[in-house]
């Protein structure tokens, strides 16, 4: 039975409309809206297993209730940081710093030079710590490139890699086209 459950976790495809973003944004994007229905990949341990595999962490973290709770807590903190922007509350900053305090990056000299090894005080916090560290890296490198989708019915976030830094949609094929269709409908309706 345990083997069958593990096999199902490994075989489940990632259903999210936007994957492959930097880790902190990929964690935020475990929640999405599709056809006006809210989805949450982290609503179960099986969903956590899908996310860990998709994020390349399944060989470093165990999909269990403890890891799920830590990951959900961190996702909420990251979302609050992005929503609050520069006017973030001290409570949010303190909560984020508590996640960071759960681990550290250790360096070693390996066969091919520098090796980085993140370690946490509890293995359940490794995905959370990695996502928090990734948030620091992204916002230090280019804070204006971390963006929410401009479509009002979308909750996804992305890292804008365009040369001009003017990307507005998580996906031009989905949200961008929905916005174009809405503008077209409004113009057509207004022209009557």
C-alpha positions in Angstrom: 0.0 0.0 0.0 2.8 2.4 0.9 4.6 1.6 -2.3 1.5 2.2 -4.4 0.9 5.6 -2.7 4.5 6.6 -3.4 4.2 5.5 -7.0 1.0 7.6 -7.5 2.9 10.6 -6.1 5.7 10.1 -8.5 3.5 9.7 -11.5 1.1 12.6 -11.0 1.7 15.4 -13.6 2.1 19.0 -12.5 -1.3 20.6 -13.4 -0.3 24.2 -13.0 -0.5 26.6 -15.9 2.9 28.2 -15.1 5.9 26.2 -14.1 9.6 26.7 -14.3 9.8 30.1 -12.6 12.5 30.7 -10.0 11.9 28.6 -6.9 10.2 31.3 -4.7 7.8 32.2 -7.5 7.2 28.6 -8.4 6.2 28.1 -4.8 3.7 31.0 -5.0 2.4 29.6 -8.2 1.2 26.4 -6.4 -2.1 28.4 -6.2 -3.9 29.4 -9.4 -7.3 30.2 -10.9 -8.5 28.3 -14.0 -11.9 29.0 -15.5 -12.8 30.9 -12.3 -12.0 27.9 -10.1 -9.3 28.3 -7.5 -6.8 25.5 -7.3 -4.1 24.8 -4.7 -1.5 22.1 -5.4 -0.5 22.2 -1.8 -3.9 21.0 -0.6 -2.4 17.6 0.1 0.8 15.7 0.6 0.4 14.2 -2.9 0.3 17.7 -4.3 3.4 18.6 -2.3 5.1 15.6 -3.9 4.2 16.9 -7.3 5.6 20.3 -6.5 8.8 18.9 -5.0 9.4 16.8 -8.1 8.6 19.7 -10.5 11.0 22.0 -8.5 13.7 19.4 -8.6 13.6 18.9 -4.8 12.1 15.4 -4.6 15.5 13.9 -3.9 16.3 16.4 -1.1 12.9 16.6 0.7 10.2 14.2 1.9 6.6 14.9 1.0 5.0 14.6 4.4 2.7 16.6 6.6 5.5 18.5 8.4 7.1 19.6 5.1 3.7 20.5 3.7 2.9 22.7 6.8 6.3 24.5 6.5 5.9 25.0 2.8 2.5 26.5 3.1 3.6 28.8 5.9 6.5 30.0 3.7 4.3 30.5 0.7 2.0 32.8 2.7 5.0 34.8 4.0 6.4 35.2 0.5 3.0 36.3 -0.8 2.7 38.8 2.0 6.1 40.2 1.2 5.2 40.7 -2.5 1.8 42.2 -1.8 3.1 44.6 0.8 6.1 45.7 -1.3 8.3 48.3 0.3 5.7 49.0 3.0 5.9 45.5 4.4 5.0 45.0 8.0 7.5 44.1 10.7 5.4 40.9 11.4 5.9 39.8 7.8 9.6 40.6 7.9 10.0 38.8 11.3 8.2 35.7 9.9 10.4 35.7 6.8 13.5 36.0 8.9 12.4 33.1 11.1 12.3 30.9 7.9 15.8 32.1 7.0 17.1 31.3 10.5 16.0 27.6 9.9 19.1 27.1 7.7 22.4 28.2 6.3 24.5 27.8 3.2 27.7 25.8 3.8 30.6 25.9 1.3 33.0 23.1 0.5 35.9 22.7 -1.9 34.9 19.8 -4.3 36.6 18.2 -7.3 35.4 21.0 -9.6 35.8 23.9 -7.2 33.3 25.6 -4.9 30.3 23.6 -3.8 27.3 25.0 -2.0 25.4 22.9 0.5 22.3 24.3 2.1 21.5 22.8 5.5 18.5 23.3 7.7 17.8 22.5 11.4 14.9 20.4 10.3 14.8 18.6 6.9 11.1 19.6 6.5 12.2 23.2 6.2 14.7 22.7 3.3 12.3 23.6 0.5 11.1 26.6 2.5 14.6 27.8 3.3 15.6 27.4 -0.4 12.6 29.4 -1.6 13.3 32.2 1.0 16.9 32.4 -0.1 15.8 32.5 -3.7 13.5 35.4 -2.9 16.4 37.3 -1.4 18.5 36.6 -4.5 15.8 37.7 -6.9 14.9 40.9 -5.1 18.6 41.8 -4.6 19.4 41.3 -8.3 16.4 42.9 -9.9 13.4 43.6 -7.7 11.4 45.2 -10.5 11.5 42.0 -12.5 9.4 40.0 -9.9 5.8 40.7 -11.0 2.3 39.6 -10.5 0.3 38.9 -13.7 -1.6 42.0 -14.8 -4.8 40.1 -15.5 -7.2 40.9 -12.6 -8.4 37.3 -12.4 -4.9 35.8 -12.2 -2.9 35.1 -9.0 0.3 33.9 -10.7 3.7 35.6 -10.4 6.7 35.6 -12.8 10.2 36.8 -13.3 10.4 39.1 -16.2 13.3 38.1 -18.4 12.4 40.3 -21.3 15.1 42.8 -22.5 12.8 45.8 -21.9 11.4 44.5 -18.6 7.9 45.3 -19.7 6.2 41.9 -19.6 2.8 42.1 -18.1 1.2 38.6 -18.3 2.1 35.3 -16.8 1.3 33.9 -20.3 0.5 35.9 -23.4 -1.3 32.9 -24.7 -3.7 32.8 -21.7 -4.0 36.0 -19.7 -2.7 38.3 -22.5 -5.3 36.9 -24.9 -8.0 37.2 -22.3 -7.2 40.8 -21.8 -7.1 41.5 -25.6 -10.5 39.7 -26.0 -12.0 41.8 -23.2 -10.7 45.0 -24.7 -12.1 44.0 -28.1 -15.5 43.1 -26.6 -15.6 46.4 -24.8 -14.8 48.4 -28.0 -17.3 46.4 -30.0 -20.0 46.8 -27.4 -19.3 50.6 -27.0 -19.4 51.1 -30.8 -23.1 50.2 -31.1 
